Amino acid sequence: MPDESSFQDHADAASSVGALGFAVITLSDTRTDATDVSGRFIKNALVAAGHKVPYYRVLREDRVKIKTTLQDCLADPEVAIVITNGGTGIASRDSTIEVLASVLDKQLDGFGELFRMLSYQEIGPAAMMSRALAGIAKNRVLFAIPGSTNAVRLAMEKLILPQAGHVYWELNKHLRVT
């Protein structure tokens, strides 16, 4: 009977991944590079954790531009993980979740579930309107999170940074030669 690997085995292997390349995309009709507090927080948190950010953009909430930008990131060999922030609300113009879902090969349902659970602990029942999504596309990991600085902080500190290496390692472990 094959030996089952433990969570700790996976965590140890994931820690060997090292620095990953991230794309950070802020989706907003009002923010600019100069006023993008949430995008800057994401970039700073990634760099502080030892990762690279070879791609950063602030885009207007336009479905075609969002999809084209995602496709560019998925084709960039320097990008292992894409994080979008903003455009996840319930207004008619908010389309990040729909566009991101359209490019996914697999969805990681637990990310949105955990994000809303943690949000509920901070903001109560308004968390039900928090649309957050994660998944896999073209062997890359994608995360879509709300654009408020509190939501970004929660997602980065509690979910994305603690698991980015592990998710990437799991996705690519079959490519490693032992």
Secondary structure, DSSP 8 states (H G I E B T S, - for coil): ------HHHHHHHHHTS---EEEEEEE-SS--TTT-HHHHHHHHHHHHTT-EEEEEEEE-S-HHHHHHHHHHHHH-TT-SEEEEES--SSSTT--HHHHHHHH-SEE-HHHHHHHHHHHHHHHGGGGGG---EEEEETTEEEEEE-SSHHHHHHIIIIIIHHHHHHHHHHHHGGG---
